[in-house]
Amino acid sequence: MTAAPGPHDPDAIAWMRAALAEGRRALPACLPNPPVGCVLVRDRAIVARGFTQPPGQPHAEAQAMAVLDGPLAEVTAYVTLEPCAFHGRTPSCAKTLAARGIGRVVVAMLDPDPRNAGRGIAILRDAGVAVTVGCLEEEARADLGPYLALPENGAPPTAAD
């Protein structure tokens, strides 16, 4: 297996842009959840796509994985936001990716929600998954930032609250 793509790898950038486009498709139905996108790549081709569904329905990673059978050792997931570490209305995406044996995960940005905040990355790395963080982080922050700042998504209360 080749080394995990770095955040400035031209292919990684192209696939993360595809994931960002998927995330934009989530709006407005995903609200108040952030509009996360995911593409799964095998043999230099996108084999599955997903975006966050309405609350209580699959997150981007789960939607993408649902169309692929079996282990995902030869697959790289490109996700616009750190996969969730906790089980809320839906299972933990980080744990599901690890359980499916995903080969690599490339993440645009960490989730500032205190229930995640690096925990999803730790779950993946502890399972032996190669993880790269920071691919197109500024573009992801522009897309996701307004939604991550919502109190229901873990943002701290403001003085006006």
RANOR-V384876 format. One record per residue. RES is the residue in three letters. OMEGA is omega in radians with two decimals (NA if undefined). D_FIRST is the distance of its C-alpha to the first C-alpha in Angstrom with 2 decimals. Layout:
BEGIN
RES,OMEGA,D_FIRST / RES,OMEGA,D_FIRST
END
This chain:
BEGIN
MET,-3.13,0.00 / THR,-3.14,3.80 / ALA,3.10,6.70 / ALA,3.14,8.78 / PRO,3.06,11.50 / GLY,-3.09,14.76 / PRO,-3.13,18.00 / HIS,3.10,19.26 / ASP,-3.09,16.46 / PRO,3.11,18.47 / ASP,3.12,16.21 / ALA,3.12,16.05 / ILE,3.14,19.81 / ALA,-3.12,20.45 / TRP,3.09,18.69 / MET,3.06,20.45 / ARG,3.07,23.66 / ALA,3.10,23.23 / ALA,3.09,22.91 / LEU,3.10,26.02 / ALA,3.08,27.85 / GLU,-3.14,27.13 / GLY,3.13,28.55 / ARG,3.12,31.69 / ARG,-3.10,32.29 / ALA,-3.06,32.79 / LEU,-0.05,36.04 / PRO,-2.98,38.68 / ALA,-3.07,38.05 / CYS,-3.03,35.54 / LEU,0.21,38.06 / PRO,3.10,38.56 / ASN,3.13,34.79 / PRO,-3.11,32.72 / PRO,-3.08,31.36 / VAL,3.06,27.62 / GLY,-3.13,25.24 / CYS,2.93,21.74 / VAL,3.08,19.50 / LEU,-3.04,16.50 / VAL,3.04,14.02 / ARG,3.13,11.91 / ASP,3.06,11.20 / ARG,3.09,12.97 / ALA,3.07,15.99 / ILE,-3.12,17.83 / VAL,3.10,18.29 / ALA,-3.14,20.53 / ARG,3.07,22.78 / GLY,3.03,25.02 / PHE,-3.08,27.62 / THR,3.12,29.83 / GLN,3.10,32.61 / PRO,-3.10,36.13 / PRO,-3.13,36.63 / GLY,3.11,35.93 / GLN,-3.00,33.63 / PRO,2.98,29.80 / HIS,-3.06,27.95 / ALA,-3.09,25.53 / GLU,-3.13,22.39 / ALA,3.12,24.33 / GLN,3.14,25.75 / ALA,-3.11,22.41 / MET,-3.07,20.92 / ALA,-3.10,24.19 / VAL,-3.14,23.49 / LEU,3.09,20.28 / ASP,2.98,20.67 / GLY,-3.13,18.65 / PRO,-3.06,15.54 / LEU,-3.06,13.27 / ALA,-3.11,9.90 / GLU,-3.06,8.39 / VAL,3.00,10.92 / THR,3.06,11.58 / ALA,3.02,15.24 / TYR,-3.02,17.34 / VAL,-3.06,20.52 / THR,3.13,23.61 / LEU,3.10,24.76 / GLU,3.09,23.35 / PRO,-3.06,23.05 / CYS,-3.09,26.25 / ALA,-2.99,26.49 / PHE,3.07,29.79 / HIS,3.07,31.30 / GLY,3.05,34.13 / ARG,3.11,35.27 / THR,3.13,31.72 / PRO,3.09,29.02 / SER,3.11,26.62 / CYS,3.14,23.75 / ALA,3.14,21.59 / LYS,3.13,22.40 / THR,3.08,21.85 / LEU,3.14,18.35 / ALA,-3.12,17.56 / ALA,3.11,19.43 / ARG,3.08,17.59 / GLY,3.14,14.24 / ILE,-3.11,12.91 / GLY,-3.09,9.28 / ARG,3.02,10.55 / VAL,3.06,14.10 / VAL,-3.03,15.66 / VAL,3.11,19.38 / ALA,-3.08,22.20 / MET,3.05,24.65 / LEU,3.10,25.61 / ASP,-3.13,28.30 / PRO,3.11,31.57 / ASP,-3.09,32.97 / PRO,3.08,33.73 / ARG,3.10,32.38 / ASN,3.04,28.89 / ALA,3.11,28.86 / GLY,-3.13,25.48 / ARG,3.10,25.72 / GLY,3.10,23.25 / ILE,-3.14,20.64 / ALA,3.11,21.62 / ILE,-3.12,21.29 / LEU,-3.12,17.70 / ARG,3.11,16.77 / ASP,3.11,18.93 / ALA,3.11,16.97 / GLY,3.14,13.72 / VAL,3.04,12.51 / ALA,-3.10,11.17 / VAL,3.03,14.23 / THR,-3.14,15.55 / VAL,3.01,19.31 / GLY,3.13,21.66 / CYS,-3.11,20.42 / LEU,-3.10,23.82 / GLU,-3.11,25.55 / GLU,3.10,28.98 / GLU,3.11,28.80 / ALA,3.13,27.75 / ARG,3.10,30.56 / ALA,3.14,33.01 / ASP,-2.97,32.17 / LEU,-3.04,31.93 / GLY,-3.12,34.25 / PRO,-3.10,37.50 / TYR,3.10,36.30 / LEU,-3.13,34.79 / ALA,3.13,38.22 / LEU,3.14,39.96 / PRO,-3.13,41.38 / GLU,3.08,40.10 / ASN,3.03,36.52 / GLY,3.14,37.09 / ALA,3.11,38.76 / PRO,3.10,41.53 / PRO,3.08,45.05 / THR,3.14,46.79 / ALA,-3.12,50.33 / ALA,-3.09,51.59 / ASP,NA,50.17
END
